Structure formats: structure tokens, C-alpha cells
Amino acid sequence: MIWFWIATSVPLMLLGLAAIAGGWWTLAAFLYMTAFVHLMDRLVHGAVAQAKEDGEFPSGEHLSILLGMAHLVLIAFAVAAISGATGLGWLETILCFLAFGLFFGQVSNANAHELIHKGSRFPRRLGMLVYISLLFGHHTSAHTKVHHVWVATANDPNSPKMGESFYRFWPRAWIGSFREGLRAETALRARKTDTPPFWTHPYFAYVGGALAFLALSFFAFGWKGLFAYVLVSGYAQMQLLVSDYVQHYGLQRARNDSGKFEPVGPKHSWNAPEFYSSALMLNAPRHSDHHVNPTREYPALRLDDSKMPTLPRSLPLMGSLALWPRMWRRVMDPRVARLQTSGD
């Protein structure tokens, strides 16, 4: 558990100092989220995958709640820094935008994902609030009520087809997840005996909350603050979508004799065993086990290379590769084809 605390807490300090003090702190925050994480993955490659998986695991809820609360403070720092309110120079502003965007995309998204799967109300609502603050509140419904039900089928907007580029995938996934999440929530409410008031519909909170965050940015930092908020939240959204793209690329569930899809199994998600990036992303790269056991806490998620498709590099690096469609297909399409041929 200590590595989760270290990997996620260090950037909290660096980003805070970068936003307020600028200077070399902006470079330190950016290098931490890029070069340092990659270096640690290379130095301790495979350590987590080779570690014993038995025994008791501590709860990760305290760290998740801390990260969720810290996110709400950091997003204000990010908007202030990127809008110019803290007096940063142009290079410092660019580095802040990249560093904050990477943190929100890789850590805040992963943490909000963990929180919305909790059984208790407060963690779930905190996770929802994090997504709303990133103007992506509908993911709370779409992920739990659509993606987990229909993953690796054509019914899931967030499952990419083999050969589909990320640039074709992301608008389809964004719009499709918004629409399908809305449909799922509306259908759920329609089954209730007493019709709930319209303002209790989750999408009322998602859209209204997003508008409230945008309004706060505008009143605090003007048009520059509003523009900064949209930019950094959009950057974070793209990283969430590229994670979905990478972790489910080309994998499909077969239909059985009755026409129903086979149950979700380890073979329906791509995984990455790298040590430090997994700690930074709260074990989100151990994606197969999460889909098979959605309520399992992130410290206890398991890897099994014999059953789970494994990416050739860490999730952040593969996300970067996905932005180059020709090279992405050259690397990934043969791997998907081998899985389909072997039936694994």
C-alpha cells in the first residue's frame, strides 16, 4: 500500500508548488508525470506482476478519499495557473497545463473510477463529483450501467473495434456513453413504483454541476479561466477515453448457442504489469480482474499472464502510441489476431 501513497502523493506536492511558485517546480511536476514514472517502470519492471498475490490486502479507501478531495483543490490551482492568475510565464503555463492534465487524466480519473464502485454513498458521490468537475459526470452512469454490462460487445460505446483509430473512437465513445448512460438511468427510474422528481435524475446533477464549475471558473478568473478550465478538463477526458481504447482494443465476447454473449472474463481486457505506473493509476492497468470482480479494491487486483492479454508497454506509453494510428495497428493488430486465432 505504501507505493500507492508515494506514487500519488508526490505529484500532489509538486503540482501545488508548480501552480503557486512556478519556475523549476513546473518542470519537476511535468518530468515526474512522464520521465520519472517511465524510469521507475523500467527499473522495477515486472515486480508487481511477480509478487505473491495471496494474503490480506489493506483497504485503499482512505487514499482514494484523500485524492478525491485533493483533486477539487488542485483543479482550482490548475485553472488559476493556466489562466495566468498566478503570474506564470508562457513556458511555465504550458508545463503546468501538461502536468495537471496528465495528473487529472491518469490519477484523478483512475481514482474517481475506483470511488464510483464503492458501496458507501459518500465515496460514490465524491467520485461522481470528480467526474463532474472534469465535465464528464455522465461517465459515472455510463461506466457502471453500460460499460460493465456490455464491455467487449458492439453494445458498448467504449469498446473499440479492431482497426478503429482512436480519432474515430473518441467522439463515438463520448457521445455514445452520454446517450446510453442517460437511457440506462431513465429506464431504471421508469421501473420505480413512484416516479421520482426530475431533479433527482443523475443527469441533472451531471449537466448542472458542469455548468456550475464553468461558472465558478468564469467568475473567479474571467474568460481566460473559463478557457483554461475547458482545455484542462478536455485533456483529462481524452486520457480517460484513450485508456478505454487501449484496454479493450479489438477484444470481443463471443455469443453462445442461445445468442447471448459469453460472461466477461480475463481475456476481454488488456493489462499492463509495470510497477510504478500501476501504483500511480491505482492498479487501473490490472483491468481484467477489475471487470471480473468490479467491487474488488484496487490493492487486491491480480494479474495472471497465462489468462490475461498483456500490453507490450505500460498503459501511459500505449496511450501515447494510440495517437499514432498506423504504428498502433502495426503493434496491436497482430496481437489481437493471435488471440482470435488461438481462441484465448
N, C-alpha and C positions, 0 to 999 in steps of 0.2 A: 504493500500500500504506500510505502514511503516514496517510491518512484513516481506514482501518480501525483502526490503532493509536490514533489520537487519540480517535475516537468511542467506542471500547470501554474505553480505559484511564482516561479522566477519571471515569466513574462508579465505577470500582473504588475510587479515592481518596475520592470523595465519600461513598460508601456506608460505607466503613470509618470515616471520621470521624463520620458520622451515628450509627452504632451505638455508638461509644465516647464521643464528646463531646456528641452531641445538639445542642440549640439550633438555630441557623440552618443548621447543616450538614444537618439533616433536610429543611428546606425547599429548600436548594440541590440535594440529591440528587433530590428529587421534581420540582422545576422542570426540572432537566436532562433527566430521562426523559420529560417531557411538553412544556412550552412551548419549551424551548431546541431540542429536536430538531425540533419543528414549525417554529420560526422559521428554523432553518438550511435546512430543506427549501424554505421559501418564498423565502429569499434566493438560494439557488443552485439553483433549480428547473430540472430537466432537464439539469444539467451533465454528469452521468454518462451519461445516455442519448445526449447529443450528442457525447461524447468518442469519439475513434477507438478501434476495438476490435482493431486489428491489433497485431502485435509480441509480444514475450515478456512474460510476467507472472511476477512473483516468487511463490514459494511462500508460502502463508498458514499453513503448518503450525505454525510457531513461535508465532504469535499464538494459534492455536487451542489448543495445549497449555497456554500460559500462562493463557488464560481458563478452561480446564477445571480446572487446579489451583487457580486463584484462586476459582472457584465453590465448591469444597469448603471453603475458609476462610470465604467470605462467608456461606454458609448457616448456619454456626455463629454468626457475628456477627448474622445476621438473627434467629435463634431467641433468642439472648441479649437482643437489644434489644427484640423484640416481647413476650417473656415478662416483661419488667421487670427482668431481672437487671442491666442497666447503669444503672438508675435514671432512665429517661426518663419524662417526663410523658405524659399521655394524648394530647395533640396530637402530640407528637414520636413517640409509638408508632404512631399512625395514619399519619403521613407516612413513617415507616420501613417499615411494612407495605406501603404503596403503592409506594414507591421500590424496595425489594428485590424485591417481587413483579413489578414491571414489568421489572426487570433480568433476573431469572430467566426470565420468560416470553419476553422479546424477544431477549436476548443469550445466556443460558446454553442455552436451547432451540435457538436457531439454531446455536450453536457445537457442541453435542452432536450435532446433525443432521449437521454437517459432519464431525465426527470419526468417526461410525459408518460413513461411506462411505469411509474411508481403507483403503488396502491393508495397512498395517502393523498388527501386533497391539496395540501399546501405545496408539496413538491411538484405535483402535476400542474398546478396553476402558475407556479414560478417558471416552469419550463415553457408553458404557453406564453407567459409574459415575455420571456426572452425571444421567442419566435416572433411575437407581435412587434417587439422593439426592432427586429430586423425586417419588418414589413412582410413577414412570411408566416403570419399566425395560422393560416389555413393548414399548414403542414401538420399542426397538432392533430387535426381530424383526419387528413388525408393519409398520414403515415400509419396511424393505428387502425383505422377503419377501412382503408383501401389497400395500401401497400402491403401490410402484413397478411391480408386476406388473399390478394391476387398476385403477389410477387411472382416473377418469372412466368407471367402469362400476358397475353395481349390486353387483358382487362386492367392491367396496372400501368398507369401513365409513366411511372418512374422505373419501369424495367425496359432498358433499351434493346433493340433488336440487333442481331449481328449485322455488321455493315453500316449501321446508322451512325453518322457522325455526331459528336457532342453538339455541334451547332444546329443540327436538325432536332436533336433530342430535347435540348433545354426548353425551347418555347412550348413544345408539345407537353413536356412534363409539368412545367409551371402552370399552364392553362388547364391541362387535364387534371392535375391534382386539385386545383382550386374547384373545378366543376364537380369532380367525383366526390371530394370531401363534402361539399355542400349537399350533394344528392344523398350521401350516406347519412349525414346528420339530420336532414329533413325527413328522410324515411324513418329514422329512429324515433323522432319526435311524433310522427304521424301514428306510430303504433301505441302511443300512450293513451290511456283512457281519457284523461283530461288534457285538452290542448294547452300547452304552456304558453305564457305570454311571449310575444315576438322578440322582446328584448332579451330573453334568456337563450335565444339561439346563439350558439358559439360564434357564428359568422358575424353577428352583430358586434361581438367583442373584438374579433379579428380586424374587421374593417374600421370600426370606430376607434379601436386602440391605435391602429396605424396612423389614422388621421390625427389623433391626439399627440402622438410622438412627433409627427411632422410639424404640427402647430407649435409645440414647445420649442423645437429647433428654430423655427422662424422667429418666434417672439424673443428667444434668447440671443440669437446670432444673426438674424436677418436672412436675406436671400442667400448669402454665402453659406450660412448654417444649414438652410434647407437643402441646398445643392450638395453640401458635404454629406449630409445625412443620407440622401438618396444614393450617392455614389458608394459610400462605405457599406451600406446595407445591401445594395445590389451586388457588390463584390462578394460579400459573405454568402448571399443566396446562390451565386454561381458556384461557389465551392461546395455547398451542400448538394447541389444538383450534379456536379461533376463527381462527387463521392458516390451518389446513387448510380451514376452512369458506369463508373469503374467497377463498383462492387456487384453489379448484376449484368454486365455486358454479355449479350449473346446466350445467356443461360435460360433454358425453358423447361417448364414442368410438362411431363407427358400426360396424356389422357388415358384413363383405364378403359376397360371394356364397356363400362356403363356411361362413358362420356364425361365423367368427372375428372378433374385434374388430380394428379397424384399429390399426396401430402408434401408440404415443404420439408426439404431435407438438407443435409450438409452440402450437397452438390449444387445447390441453387444460389450460392453467393460466392464471390471471390474474396479471398482473405490475404492478409499480409502479416508475417510473423515478426517484422522488425521491432526492436525493443523500445527505443525512445519515442518514436512517432506514435506507437501504440499507447504508451503511457500518456503522452500529450493529448491524445484523442480519446482517452478513457476506454481503451480497448475497442473502439469502434471498428478497427480493421479485422477484429475477430468476428466477422459478420455472420458466418454460417451459424454459429452457436447462438447468436442473438435471435436469428429468425426461428430456429428450432425451439429456443427457450426464451421468449420475449421478456419474461419477468426476472430472468437471472441477472443479478447485479454484475456490473462490469468487471470488478476484480476477479470474479469467478468464471468468466467466459473462457472457453477452452479452444485449443487448436488440435486438429488431427490431420496431418498432411496426407494420410492414406485415404481420407474420405472427402476432404475439403479442397476445392480448387484454390491454388495459391498463385498470387500475382508474382511476377518476376522481380519487382522492386516495391518499395514502400508505397503506401496509399498516396501521400503527397506527391511523390515523384510520378506515379502513374497518372495522377490527376493532371499534372503538367503535360505529360505525354499525350493525354487525351485531347489537348488543344491543337495537336498536330495530327489531323485525321489519317493521313497517308502512313505515317510512321506507326501510329496507334494500331491500325489494321494490320500492318506488317508484323507487329509483335503479338497482337492478341488473337487475330482470326485463326491462325494455325492452332493455337491452344484451345480455342472453342471447338474447332473442327475435331481435334483429337478427343476431346471429352464426348462429343456427339458420336464419334465412331466407336469409342470403347464402351459407350453406354454408362459411363461413370458420372 
